[in-house]
Amino acid sequence: MRTELSERLGIEHAIFGFTPFPAVAAAISRAGGLGVLGAVRYGAAEELAKDLDWMDAHVDGLPYGVDVVMPAKKVENVTIAEVEAMIPEGHRDFVRETLARYGVPELPEGERGGWRITGWMEDVARSHVDVALEHPIKLLASALGSPPADIIDRAHAAGVLVAALAGSARHARHHAEAGIDIVVAQGHEAGGHTGEIGTMVLVPEIVAAVAPMPVLAAGGIGTGAQVAAGFALGAEGVWLGSIWLTVAESELNSQVLRGKLLAAGSGDTVRSRALTGKPARQLRTAWTDAWEEPDSPGTLPMPLQGLLVADAVSRIQNYETAELIGTPVGQIVGQMNQERPVAAVMDELTRGFERAVARLDRIAEHGRGGVNAGADAEVVAEEGRQQ
């Protein structure tokens, strides 16, 4: 699965794997893809630096990247405490009442929730960029739009390519005008923050909008056949996130959550603002349902919603409250039904890609009056068995 972009980055396969877990990112790079470590969960830049030092020692000299979240609108001179003070008391009451309804205990005395998405804040995100550029990264990705111009310039000066996610051709053109190098066309099926347009429609629209800039296809991709479809739509690579959540190297410590993911079907996700304040696809739970009930005060805009629910999410995770525990994940969750190491997932992706391409070759040959069409059905059946 080599393309001009994969050759430019020095990777064997044009598979870009986004993950919040350093061990998974490193394993993706060792397996021939480009592991991209998500930085948003880190508070102090020192924590990110420690994990990037670990990655440097465990990627065998192979390329990797970092994904940051930089808000489109900058807020000057505002502290986390000042932002939290903007949260209405009625919203805090709703969170407390919802947790009480499901019997979620308080955290132990003196312990505060570790899940605090301060990475949404401009100053924290910039500190993440500072740390990332001190390491031998090959890609800096931005999940919420084009990074500020000075960040793009700094990355380019360091020889680092810049990518940004887009949910529409309009967003993609804005990224191109901002001077980024790669657009990630993220369809409606994707986990996390995602828009309204499906991958099948979105990818070719964005390819046409920003040509000749390389585009990565994202959203609902988790098999080799789907990777081949992304290339057929004009992408130079694929961006996969959800599929890595249940791999053996994943630091998803909750066995309850891991079990829910392995058992979930493709219809068991929902786009909700309950986690961050922006529409994000995640596992549907009683928690996401509660925010849609008539007695809900409604979600707050980013970053207020994330700060509001930070301690609640930590309590739910700490006590593994089955009804409420969830995570951002895409519709591909329906095919994430067994735990495998990263290398096995990559092997299945490459083998599935080969089968899909061989099938297309046979179809083309059949159209020229060549081969037996029955072989195509067998390839499709084999792909289904492998999945």
Secondary structure, DSSP 8 states (H G I E B T S, - for coil): ---HHHHHHT-SS-EEEEES-HHHHHHHHHTTSEEEEE-TT--SHHHHHHHHHHHHHHSTT--EEEEE---SS---S--HHHHHTTS-HHHHHHHHHHHHHTT-----TT---S---GGGSHHHHHHHHHHHTTTT-SEEEETTS---HHHHHHHHHTT-EEEEEESSHHHHHHHHHHT-SEEEEE-TTSSEE--SS-HHHHHHHHHHHHTTS-EEEESS--SHHHHHHHHHTT-SEEEE-GGGTTSTT-----HHHHHHHHH--TTSEEEESTTTSS-EEEE--HHHHHTTSTT------TTHHHHHHHHHHHHHHHTT-TTT---B--GGGGG--S---HHHHHHHHHHHHHHHHHHHHHHHHHHTT-S-THHHHHHHHHHHHH-
